[in-house]
Amino acid sequence: MKSHTHYIWINTPLRQDFLNITPQVEGELEGSDIKEGLCLVNAMHITSSVFINDDESGLHKDFSVWLEKLAPFGKDKYQHNLTGEDNADAHLKRTIMGREVVVAVTQGKLDLGPWEQIFYGEFDGQRKKRVLVKIIGE
Ligand code: ZN
């Protein structure tokens, strides 16, 4: 069995943003020489997510509005922020949107469904963060 490990560094200018990282993941797969297997992609920080959905800007605005209703930003709203942090909302948003995705690798390609794309969701950005890409197979 072969394996390939890569860390994608991300630093978003905005506190909250969604980035399509499918091209970077595909680049890692091409460099791995793995034709059949599994590709794990996970956020390595507890205030950011990796998820799969549609690359449609209206939907991304809908996600933002929905998340803000569920976990509004606000320093005085949360127990966690009593520690002096201001990012409790980002921890909650990360949990809702998920930590990782696993995509099958078939004939050397990510075996994504129609319209499926891999996204990085940032909820407390403006600093360097990492996404792990781990590909295993033959
Ligand atoms: Zn925190």
Backbone and ligand atoms as CSV (ligand in chain L), in Angstrom:
chain,resi,resn,atom,element,x,y,z
A,1,MET,N,N,0.837,-1.203,0.000
A,1,MET,CA,C,0.000,0.000,0.000
A,1,MET,C,C,0.871,1.251,0.000
A,2,LYS,N,N,0.472,2.216,-0.830
A,2,LYS,CA,C,1.179,3.501,-0.864
A,2,LYS,C,C,0.413,4.517,-0.019
A,3,SER,N,N,1.136,5.528,0.455
A,3,SER,CA,C,0.456,6.635,1.123
A,3,SER,C,C,1.117,7.950,0.729
A,4,HIS,N,N,0.333,9.008,0.775
A,4,HIS,CA,C,0.812,10.348,0.420
A,4,HIS,C,C,0.203,11.333,1.418
A,5,THR,N,N,1.045,12.168,2.019
A,5,THR,CA,C,0.597,13.117,3.044
A,5,THR,C,C,1.021,14.521,2.642
A,6,HIS,N,N,0.081,15.460,2.739
A,6,HIS,CA,C,0.403,16.853,2.399
A,6,HIS,C,C,-0.411,17.789,3.293
A,7,TYR,N,N,0.199,18.909,3.668
A,7,TYR,CA,C,-0.504,19.927,4.460
A,7,TYR,C,C,-0.707,21.166,3.595
A,8,ILE,N,N,-1.963,21.558,3.419
A,8,ILE,CA,C,-2.291,22.797,2.699
A,8,ILE,C,C,-2.374,23.918,3.734
A,9,TRP,N,N,-1.570,24.962,3.547
A,9,TRP,CA,C,-1.626,26.131,4.453
A,9,TRP,C,C,-2.616,27.141,3.905
A,10,ILE,N,N,-3.456,27.666,4.801
A,10,ILE,CA,C,-4.490,28.627,4.412
A,10,ILE,C,C,-4.482,29.784,5.402
A,11,ASN,N,N,-4.577,31.005,4.866
A,11,ASN,CA,C,-4.696,32.199,5.708
A,11,ASN,C,C,-5.703,33.131,5.033
A,12,THR,N,N,-6.954,33.115,5.508
A,12,THR,CA,C,-7.992,33.898,4.834
A,12,THR,C,C,-7.958,35.348,5.332
A,13,PRO,N,N,-8.069,36.318,4.420
A,13,PRO,CA,C,-8.134,37.729,4.840
A,13,PRO,C,C,-9.385,38.023,5.669
A,14,LEU,N,N,-10.463,37.271,5.421
A,14,LEU,CA,C,-11.715,37.468,6.158
A,14,LEU,C,C,-11.768,36.542,7.365
A,15,ARG,N,N,-12.530,36.955,8.386
A,15,ARG,CA,C,-12.703,36.093,9.561
A,15,ARG,C,C,-13.435,34.812,9.170
A,16,GLN,N,N,-14.445,34.953,8.284
A,16,GLN,CA,C,-15.230,33.787,7.859
A,16,GLN,C,C,-15.234,33.721,6.347
A,17,ASP,N,N,-14.967,32.517,5.810
A,17,ASP,CA,C,-14.936,32.379,4.347
A,17,ASP,C,C,-15.049,30.897,3.974
A,18,PHE,N,N,-15.438,30.661,2.729
A,18,PHE,CA,C,-15.471,29.310,2.171
A,18,PHE,C,C,-14.567,29.277,0.944
A,19,LEU,N,N,-13.655,28.302,0.902
A,19,LEU,CA,C,-12.721,28.182,-0.225
A,19,LEU,C,C,-12.864,26.814,-0.862
A,20,ASN,N,N,-12.943,26.797,-2.188
A,20,ASN,CA,C,-12.969,25.528,-2.919
A,20,ASN,C,C,-11.533,25.007,-3.020
A,21,ILE,N,N,-11.239,23.918,-2.309
A,21,ILE,CA,C,-9.875,23.367,-2.299
A,21,ILE,C,C,-9.776,22.103,-3.159
A,22,THR,N,N,-10.798,21.837,-3.972
A,22,THR,CA,C,-10.774,20.639,-4.827
A,22,THR,C,C,-9.539,20.607,-5.738
A,23,PRO,N,N,-9.170,21.737,-6.399
A,23,PRO,CA,C,-7.987,21.668,-7.285
A,23,PRO,C,C,-6.699,21.277,-6.542
A,24,GLN,N,N,-6.511,21.795,-5.328
A,24,GLN,CA,C,-5.310,21.425,-4.565
A,24,GLN,C,C,-5.314,19.935,-4.203
A,25,VAL,N,N,-6.498,19.421,-3.819
A,25,VAL,CA,C,-6.585,18.000,-3.451
A,25,VAL,C,C,-6.327,17.132,-4.686
A,26,GLU,N,N,-6.893,17.543,-5.836
A,26,GLU,CA,C,-6.656,16.801,-7.086
A,26,GLU,C,C,-5.167,16.820,-7.452
A,27,GLY,N,N,-4.514,17.952,-7.204
A,27,GLY,CA,C,-3.076,18.050,-7.461
A,27,GLY,C,C,-2.269,17.083,-6.613
A,28,GLU,N,N,-2.674,16.940,-5.351
A,28,GLU,CA,C,-1.993,15.988,-4.474
A,28,GLU,C,C,-2.216,14.559,-4.950
A,29,LEU,N,N,-3.439,14.271,-5.405
A,29,LEU,CA,C,-3.732,12.924,-5.893
A,29,LEU,C,C,-2.885,12.615,-7.127
A,30,GLU,N,N,-2.782,13.579,-8.037
A,30,GLU,CA,C,-1.974,13.360,-9.245
A,30,GLU,C,C,-0.519,13.088,-8.889
A,31,GLY,N,N,-0.011,13.805,-7.880
A,31,GLY,CA,C,1.376,13.618,-7.463
A,31,GLY,C,C,1.622,12.352,-6.653
A,32,SER,N,N,0.550,11.709,-6.205
A,32,SER,CA,C,0.705,10.557,-5.302
A,32,SER,C,C,0.943,9.260,-6.046
A,33,ASP,N,N,0.552,9.190,-7.320
A,33,ASP,CA,C,0.649,7.963,-8.113
A,33,ASP,C,C,-0.251,6.853,-7.567
A,34,ILE,N,N,-1.304,7.233,-6.841
A,34,ILE,CA,C,-2.268,6.254,-6.326
A,34,ILE,C,C,-3.490,6.255,-7.238
A,35,LYS,N,N,-3.891,5.053,-7.687
A,35,LYS,CA,C,-5.000,4.928,-8.645
A,35,LYS,C,C,-6.292,4.438,-8.002
A,36,GLU,N,N,-6.168,3.630,-6.941
A,36,GLU,CA,C,-7.344,3.089,-6.248
A,36,GLU,C,C,-7.111,3.217,-4.753
A,37,GLY,N,N,-8.053,3.874,-4.058
A,37,GLY,CA,C,-7.866,4.024,-2.619
A,37,GLY,C,C,-8.822,5.034,-2.036
A,38,LEU,N,N,-8.355,5.712,-0.963
A,38,LEU,CA,C,-9.172,6.684,-0.248
A,38,LEU,C,C,-8.369,7.947,-0.008
A,39,CYS,N,N,-9.077,9.071,-0.052
A,39,CYS,CA,C,-8.455,10.373,0.185
A,39,CYS,C,C,-9.185,11.056,1.340
A,40,LEU,N,N,-8.463,11.247,2.429
A,40,LEU,CA,C,-8.987,11.962,3.605
A,40,LEU,C,C,-8.542,13.411,3.525
A,41,VAL,N,N,-9.470,14.325,3.772
A,41,VAL,CA,C,-9.128,15.754,3.853
A,41,VAL,C,C,-9.745,16.285,5.136
A,42,ASN,N,N,-8.914,16.785,6.066
A,42,ASN,CA,C,-9.476,17.318,7.314
A,42,ASN,C,C,-8.836,18.619,7.748
A,43,ALA,N,N,-9.684,19.470,8.327
A,43,ALA,CA,C,-9.193,20.693,8.964
A,43,ALA,C,C,-8.423,20.292,10.219
A,44,MET,N,N,-7.302,20.973,10.475
A,44,MET,CA,C,-6.488,20.635,11.650
A,44,MET,C,C,-6.703,21.638,12.787
A,45,HIS,N,N,-7.772,22.417,12.674
A,45,HIS,CA,C,-8.051,23.451,13.683
A,45,HIS,C,C,-9.512,23.351,14.098
A,46,ILE,N,N,-9.791,23.688,15.357
A,46,ILE,CA,C,-11.129,23.472,15.916
A,46,ILE,C,C,-12.080,24.630,15.640
A,47,THR,N,N,-11.644,25.553,14.781
A,47,THR,CA,C,-12.535,26.638,14.358
A,47,THR,C,C,-12.619,26.726,12.828
A,48,SER,N,N,-12.310,25.614,12.154
A,48,SER,CA,C,-12.481,25.564,10.697
A,48,SER,C,C,-12.926,24.164,10.289
A,49,SER,N,N,-13.520,24.076,9.111
A,49,SER,CA,C,-14.166,22.845,8.646
A,49,SER,C,C,-13.675,22.438,7.268
A,50,VAL,N,N,-13.889,21.163,6.957
A,50,VAL,CA,C,-13.809,20.690,5.574
A,50,VAL,C,C,-15.125,19.966,5.293
A,51,PHE,N,N,-15.775,20.332,4.197
A,51,PHE,CA,C,-17.053,19.714,3.858
A,51,PHE,C,C,-17.201,19.644,2.342
A,52,ILE,N,N,-18.169,18.868,1.888
A,52,ILE,CA,C,-18.437,18.735,0.452
A,52,ILE,C,C,-19.821,19.287,0.161
A,53,ASN,N,N,-19.871,20.176,-0.833
A,53,ASN,CA,C,-21.166,20.657,-1.302
A,53,ASN,C,C,-20.997,21.344,-2.654
A,54,ASP,N,N,-21.990,22.129,-3.025
A,54,ASP,CA,C,-22.040,22.754,-4.352
A,54,ASP,C,C,-21.203,24.034,-4.364
A,55,ASP,N,N,-20.507,24.293,-5.464
A,55,ASP,CA,C,-19.756,25.543,-5.617
A,55,ASP,C,C,-20.684,26.597,-6.218
A,56,GLU,N,N,-21.589,27.096,-5.402
A,56,GLU,CA,C,-22.602,28.057,-5.869
A,56,GLU,C,C,-22.652,29.183,-4.835
A,57,SER,N,N,-22.388,30.413,-5.286
A,57,SER,CA,C,-22.163,31.516,-4.340
A,57,SER,C,C,-23.410,31.828,-3.509
A,58,GLY,N,N,-24.600,31.677,-4.100
A,58,GLY,CA,C,-25.830,31.899,-3.331
A,58,GLY,C,C,-25.946,30.922,-2.173
A,59,LEU,N,N,-25.608,29.671,-2.440
A,59,LEU,CA,C,-25.652,28.660,-1.383
A,59,LEU,C,C,-24.665,29.006,-0.267
A,60,HIS,N,N,-23.496,29.525,-0.636
A,60,HIS,CA,C,-22.496,29.868,0.385
A,60,HIS,C,C,-23.001,31.012,1.261
A,61,LYS,N,N,-23.718,31.970,0.654
A,61,LYS,CA,C,-24.338,33.038,1.459
A,61,LYS,C,C,-25.414,32.441,2.369
A,62,ASP,N,N,-26.179,31.465,1.831
A,62,ASP,CA,C,-27.198,30.796,2.655
A,62,ASP,C,C,-26.562,30.084,3.848
A,63,PHE,N,N,-25.433,29.410,3.624
A,63,PHE,CA,C,-24.717,28.772,4.739
A,63,PHE,C,C,-24.345,29.813,5.802
A,64,SER,N,N,-23.819,30.955,5.351
A,64,SER,CA,C,-23.376,31.984,6.298
A,64,SER,C,C,-24.538,32.507,7.134
A,65,VAL,N,N,-25.666,32.782,6.472
A,65,VAL,CA,C,-26.844,33.302,7.181
A,65,VAL,C,C,-27.362,32.260,8.172
A,66,TRP,N,N,-27.420,31.016,7.737
A,66,TRP,CA,C,-27.910,29.907,8.569
A,66,TRP,C,C,-27.005,29.716,9.788
A,67,LEU,N,N,-25.694,29.724,9.550
A,67,LEU,CA,C,-24.745,29.543,10.657
A,67,LEU,C,C,-24.828,30.705,11.647
A,68,GLU,N,N,-25.032,31.909,11.130
A,68,GLU,CA,C,-25.092,33.084,12.006
A,68,GLU,C,C,-26.351,33.037,12.876
A,69,LYS,N,N,-27.420,32.422,12.345
A,69,LYS,CA,C,-28.635,32.245,13.163
A,69,LYS,C,C,-28.397,31.222,14.262
A,70,LEU,N,N,-27.704,30.135,13.913
A,70,LEU,CA,C,-27.480,29.046,14.869
A,70,LEU,C,C,-26.460,29.431,15.932
A,71,ALA,N,N,-25.405,30.127,15.512
A,71,ALA,CA,C,-24.301,30.466,16.417
A,71,ALA,C,C,-23.805,31.875,16.086
A,72,PRO,N,N,-24.552,32.877,16.508
A,72,PRO,CA,C,-24.161,34.246,16.163
A,72,PRO,C,C,-22.843,34.655,16.818
A,73,PHE,N,N,-22.039,35.439,16.087
A,73,PHE,CA,C,-20.813,35.982,16.660
A,73,PHE,C,C,-21.189,36.932,17.793
A,74,GLY,N,N,-20.448,36.854,18.888
A,74,GLY,CA,C,-20.701,37.791,19.987
A,74,GLY,C,C,-19.891,37.416,21.196
A,75,LYS,N,N,-19.112,38.349,21.667
A,75,LYS,CA,C,-18.182,38.062,22.756
A,75,LYS,C,C,-18.894,37.673,24.044
A,76,ASP,N,N,-20.059,38.277,24.304
A,76,ASP,CA,C,-20.711,38.084,25.606
A,76,ASP,C,C,-21.781,36.995,25.597
A,77,LYS,N,N,-21.879,36.252,24.485
A,77,LYS,CA,C,-22.966,35.289,24.362
A,77,LYS,C,C,-22.622,33.896,24.891
A,78,TYR,N,N,-21.330,33.630,25.139
A,78,TYR,CA,C,-20.916,32.237,25.339
A,78,TYR,C,C,-19.994,32.062,26.551
A,79,GLN,N,N,-20.130,30.903,27.206
A,79,GLN,CA,C,-19.253,30.530,28.323
A,79,GLN,C,C,-17.786,30.494,27.885
A,80,HIS,N,N,-17.542,29.925,26.700
A,80,HIS,CA,C,-16.159,29.770,26.206
A,80,HIS,C,C,-15.438,31.115,26.156
A,81,ASN,N,N,-16.168,32.177,25.862
A,81,ASN,CA,C,-15.539,33.486,25.727
A,81,ASN,C,C,-15.175,34.107,27.071
A,82,LEU,N,N,-15.623,33.480,28.172
A,82,LEU,CA,C,-15.191,33.935,29.501
A,82,LEU,C,C,-13.701,33.678,29.697
A,83,THR,N,N,-13.119,32.789,28.863
A,83,THR,CA,C,-11.679,32.518,28.930
A,83,THR,C,C,-10.869,33.678,28.352
A,84,GLY,N,N,-11.562,34.673,27.778
A,84,GLY,CA,C,-10.870,35.786,27.130
A,84,GLY,C,C,-10.867,35.668,25.615
A,85,GLU,N,N,-11.313,34.502,25.098
A,85,GLU,CA,C,-11.421,34.337,23.644
A,85,GLU,C,C,-12.710,34.981,23.144
A,86,ASP,N,N,-12.791,35.138,21.826
A,86,ASP,CA,C,-14.020,35.675,21.237
A,86,ASP,C,C,-14.574,34.744,20.167
A,87,ASN,N,N,-14.113,33.458,20.176
A,87,ASN,CA,C,-14.410,32.618,19.015
A,87,ASN,C,C,-15.309,31.425,19.321
A,88,ALA,N,N,-16.115,31.504,20.380
A,88,ALA,CA,C,-17.017,30.385,20.685
A,88,ALA,C,C,-17.909,30.068,19.491
A,89,ASP,N,N,-18.408,31.106,18.824
A,89,ASP,CA,C,-19.276,30.873,17.661
A,89,ASP,C,C,-18.556,30.048,16.601
A,90,ALA,N,N,-17.257,30.302,16.418
A,90,ALA,CA,C,-16.475,29.587,15.397
A,90,ALA,C,C,-16.342,28.100,15.744
A,91,HIS,N,N,-16.180,27.781,17.037
A,91,HIS,CA,C,-16.134,26.363,17.445
A,91,HIS,C,C,-17.461,25.673,17.114
A,92,LEU,N,N,-18.573,26.367,17.377
A,92,LEU,CA,C,-19.888,25.768,17.128
A,92,LEU,C,C,-20.123,25.593,15.628
A,93,LYS,N,N,-19.756,26.619,14.839
A,93,LYS,CA,C,-19.928,26.542,13.387
A,93,LYS,C,C,-19.091,25.406,12.804
A,94,ARG,N,N,-17.881,25.252,13.311
A,94,ARG,CA,C,-17.012,24.155,12.853
A,94,ARG,C,C,-17.663,22.794,13.103
A,95,THR,N,N,-18.268,22.661,14.275
A,95,THR,CA,C,-18.875,21.373,14.606
A,95,THR,C,C,-20.059,21.074,13.688
A,96,ILE,N,N,-20.840,22.100,13.375
A,96,ILE,CA,C,-21.999,21.907,12.482
A,96,ILE,C,C,-21.534,21.522,11.071
A,97,MET,N,N,-20.503,22.195,10.571
A,97,MET,CA,C,-20.074,21.999,9.180
A,97,MET,C,C,-19.121,20.822,9.010
A,98,GLY,N,N,-18.570,20.305,10.111
A,98,GLY,CA,C,-17.800,19.071,10.045
A,98,GLY,C,C,-16.296,19.278,10.004
A,99,ARG,N,N,-15.586,18.234,10.387
A,99,ARG,CA,C,-14.125,18.261,10.461
A,99,ARG,C,C,-13.459,17.774,9.199
A,100,GLU,N,N,-14.022,16.694,8.570
A,100,GLU,CA,C,-13.308,16.048,7.475
A,100,GLU,C,C,-14.256,15.453,6.453
A,101,VAL,N,N,-13.645,15.116,5.297
A,101,VAL,CA,C,-14.348,14.329,4.291
A,101,VAL,C,C,-13.413,13.200,3.850
A,102,VAL,N,N,-14.017,12.121,3.385
A,102,VAL,CA,C,-13.267,11.025,2.767
A,102,VAL,C,C,-13.857,10.818,1.375
A,103,VAL,N,N,-13.005,10.845,0.353
A,103,VAL,CA,C,-13.449,10.671,-1.025
A,103,VAL,C,C,-12.759,9.436,-1.595
A,104,ALA,N,N,-13.520,8.591,-2.281
A,104,ALA,CA,C,-12.938,7.424,-2.933
A,104,ALA,C,C,-12.059,7.872,-4.101
A,105,VAL,N,N,-10.981,7.134,-4.306
A,105,VAL,CA,C,-10.116,7.340,-5.468
A,105,VAL,C,C,-10.349,6.172,-6.421
A,106,THR,N,N,-10.807,6.476,-7.634
A,106,THR,CA,C,-11.113,5.457,-8.639
A,106,THR,C,C,-10.406,5.814,-9.944
A,107,GLN,N,N,-9.615,4.915,-10.438
A,107,GLN,CA,C,-8.868,5.119,-11.693
A,107,GLN,C,C,-8.112,6.452,-11.673
A,108,GLY,N,N,-7.515,6.736,-10.523
A,108,GLY,CA,C,-6.639,7.905,-10.402
A,108,GLY,C,C,-7.328,9.235,-10.225
A,109,LYS,N,N,-8.683,9.219,-10.074
A,109,LYS,CA,C,-9.443,10.468,-9.919
A,109,LYS,C,C,-10.250,10.439,-8.624
A,110,LEU,N,N,-10.532,11.638,-8.079
A,110,LEU,CA,C,-11.483,11.740,-6.966
A,110,LEU,C,C,-12.854,11.335,-7.488
A,111,ASP,N,N,-13.475,10.365,-6.823
A,111,ASP,CA,C,-14.758,9.823,-7.311
A,111,ASP,C,C,-15.907,10.620,-6.684
A,112,LEU,N,N,-16.000,11.898,-7.061
A,112,LEU,CA,C,-17.019,12.800,-6.521
A,112,LEU,C,C,-18.323,12.640,-7.280
A,113,GLY,N,N,-19.435,12.871,-6.601
A,113,GLY,CA,C,-20.746,12.843,-7.246
A,113,GLY,C,C,-20.970,14.118,-8.047
A,114,PRO,N,N,-22.108,14.170,-8.769
A,114,PRO,CA,C,-22.413,15.354,-9.573
A,114,PRO,C,C,-22.426,16.613,-8.705
A,115,TRP,N,N,-21.688,17.625,-9.102
A,115,TRP,CA,C,-21.632,18.940,-8.446
A,115,TRP,C,C,-20.874,18.931,-7.137
A,116,GLU,N,N,-20.403,17.765,-6.685
A,116,GLU,CA,C,-19.679,17.745,-5.407
A,116,GLU,C,C,-18.302,18.395,-5.545
A,117,GLN,N,N,-18.016,19.317,-4.622
A,117,GLN,CA,C,-16.710,19.957,-4.531
A,117,GLN,C,C,-16.296,19.980,-3.063
A,118,ILE,N,N,-14.991,20.019,-2.829
A,118,ILE,CA,C,-14.465,19.997,-1.461
A,118,ILE,C,C,-14.180,21.441,-1.020
A,119,PHE,N,N,-14.727,21.808,0.135
A,119,PHE,CA,C,-14.571,23.178,0.637
A,119,PHE,C,C,-13.861,23.205,1.988
A,120,TYR,N,N,-13.084,24.267,2.152
A,120,TYR,CA,C,-12.559,24.648,3.453
A,120,TYR,C,C,-13.472,25.746,3.989
A,121,GLY,N,N,-13.991,25.555,5.181
A,121,GLY,CA,C,-14.823,26.569,5.834
A,121,GLY,C,C,-14.039,27.197,6.969
A,122,GLU,N,N,-13.826,28.498,6.851
A,122,GLU,CA,C,-13.088,29.223,7.902
A,122,GLU,C,C,-14.080,30.031,8.735
A,123,PHE,N,N,-13.945,29.924,10.063
A,123,PHE,CA,C,-14.859,30.641,10.960
A,123,PHE,C,C,-14.131,31.554,11.935
A,124,ASP,N,N,-12.808,31.473,11.960
A,124,ASP,CA,C,-12.003,32.380,12.803
A,124,ASP,C,C,-10.636,32.529,12.122
A,125,GLY,N,N,-10.650,33.210,10.994
A,125,GLY,CA,C,-9.469,33.262,10.127
A,125,GLY,C,C,-8.521,34.400,10.442
A,126,GLN,N,N,-7.871,34.886,9.385
A,126,GLN,CA,C,-6.874,35.955,9.490
A,126,GLN,C,C,-5.632,35.468,10.245
A,127,ARG,N,N,-5.375,34.157,10.157
A,127,ARG,CA,C,-4.153,33.555,10.690
A,127,ARG,C,C,-3.900,32.248,9.946
A,128,LYS,N,N,-2.654,31.772,10.009
A,128,LYS,CA,C,-2.271,30.570,9.251
A,128,LYS,C,C,-2.883,29.316,9.871
A,129,LYS,N,N,-3.500,28.523,9.014
A,129,LYS,CA,C,-4.079,27.249,9.458
A,129,LYS,C,C,-3.752,26.175,8.429
A,130,ARG,N,N,-3.923,24.914,8.852
A,130,ARG,CA,C,-3.556,23.797,7.980
A,130,ARG,C,C,-4.736,22.877,7.710
A,131,VAL,N,N,-4.700,22.287,6.512
A,131,VAL,CA,C,-5.617,21.208,6.133
A,131,VAL,C,C,-4.749,20.009,5.764
A,132,LEU,N,N,-5.068,18.861,6.333
A,132,LEU,CA,C,-4.338,17.634,6.032
A,132,LEU,C,C,-4.974,16.907,4.848
A,133,VAL,N,N,-4.147,16.493,3.909
A,133,VAL,CA,C,-4.599,15.617,2.825
A,133,VAL,C,C,-3.812,14.314,2.968
A,134,LYS,N,N,-4.517,13.215,3.177
A,134,LYS,CA,C,-3.872,11.900,3.322
A,134,LYS,C,C,-4.518,10.946,2.328
A,135,ILE,N,N,-3.704,10.403,1.443
A,135,ILE,CA,C,-4.214,9.504,0.407
A,135,ILE,C,C,-3.564,8.152,0.597
A,136,ILE,N,N,-4.368,7.101,0.661
A,136,ILE,CA,C,-3.817,5.755,0.815
A,136,ILE,C,C,-4.404,4.847,-0.268
A,137,GLY,N,N,-3.641,3.889,-0.702
A,137,GLY,CA,C,-4.133,2.948,-1.709
A,137,GLY,C,C,-2.988,2.375,-2.539
A,138,GLU,N,N,-3.382,1.936,-3.728
A,138,GLU,CA,C,-2.414,1.297,-4.638
A,138,GLU,C,C,-2.314,2.071,-5.946
L,1,ZN,ZN,ZN,-11.732,29.172,21.317
